[in-house]
Amino acid sequence: MTTAQLIGADPGWLITVKALLVFIFCVVLTLLSVWGERRLVGRMQQRPGPNRVGPFGLIQALADGVKLALKEDIIPVAADKIVFVVAPIISATTCFMSFAVIPITGPVTLFGQKTAMQLTDLPVGVLYVLAIASVGVYGIILAGWSSGSTYPLLGGLRSSAQVISYEIAMGLSLVAVFIYAGSMSTSDIVAAQSTTWYAVVLFPSFVIYAISMVGETNRAPFDLAEAEGELVGGFHTEYSSLKFALFFLAEYVNIIAVSALATTLFLGGYHAPPFLGFTENWLGGWFTAIWFFSKVLVFFFVFVWLRGTLPRLRYDQFMQFGWKVLIPVSIVWILVVATLRVMSLQGAPRLTVVAFSSFVVLLVIVVNIAFDNAKKKKESIVFNDATAPSFAIPELPMNISAVNVSEHSNGGDRG
């Protein structure tokens, strides 16, 4: 019996139980993620991190949540009160909805019923996740607009431009997965990776998705929607108490959601590595959930690693990288993958496929070398001409006349 058939036979009460379990998992993972990030960044910066509240500081995140909930709730006078309240609710609810189509385990037995830890199996499940992520950004935009303040508005506008730019690259990176799997269903894509993970077969798509998901979640070094050095706190500057906690929750659940989607599409989902496939039957099939969450935690560690090591990009560099690098590379890669897939399905000789792949690799190398040479030549011309940079900078007070300098020096001599 397929996963879709197992899920389709679930009674209503079992669907409710599974939804509650997924919600509890997400909340617990959020608390552990906050604690884990603070501990990891502390180690990277040679400091202990939270270690006071509970053993090893494990209850610190829960204490922070309770503190936020009990703080005074302030709504600015100039704010649009209805939108101001609705915005964090949108962000906090949409982030959980992505897990409806994520297969967490294979076939398992739950309360005597044969099922799989997946709420539903849509034929266009991946498109559903992308659509929900797009709706979630409305919470950030509306929060910035409704605050009635300049800095939150700028943060909301930055976030909208950022999400539009990097969602295009993210969507294009998934096209190659659809071509190889022949389906947009998350369970079908996981089943298609039973022998080889797409992170190996479609490595460029995996890299593009990994970069895009960091930009999608507004995380360092792409956290320009809430850059405290420029925008005080970004879109949530005017928020406090439980509303701020909802934004905080949404950020970490979004990190888990994009990591779970990356696991599903590129790392075989709940499947064990090929040489450890015998473990999938342990604990009645529940051991597959351990493999799934282990892969998710690897992605989360990368998020923390990036935050602890890389500086924040300048905004024009960030947007230029999305539009001029990620999107063109994704389009070219889709053409290559589609050509290779058609050649393999039509029974082309293996030598022909290898020759085409080698030609593409050589072409990319030649274009890259030519581009680097042109860039170095342009930089040398700019350096020699001492022209101004392409981005706007304020005029520096460097035009001090020689007369004033001589007057100051003469005055100093007379004194």
Secondary structure by P-SEA (a helix, b strand, c coil): ccaaaaaaaccaaaaaaaaaaaaaaaaaaaaaaaaaaaaaaaaaacccccccccccccaaaaaaaaaaaacbbbbbcccaaaaaaaaaaaaacccccccccccccccccccccccccccccccaaaaaaaaaaaaaaaaaaaaaaaccccaaaaaaaaaaaaaaaaaaaaaaaaaaaaaaaccccaaaaaaaaccccccccaaaaaaaaaaaaaaaaccccccccccccccccccccccccaaaaaaaaaaaaaaaaaaaaaaaccccccccccccccccccccccaaaaaaaaaaaaaaaaaaaaaaccccccaaaaaaaacccaaaaaaaaaaaaaaaaaaaaacccaaaaaaaaaaaaaaaaaaaaaaaaaaaaaaaaaaaaccccccccccccccccaaaaaaaaaaaaac
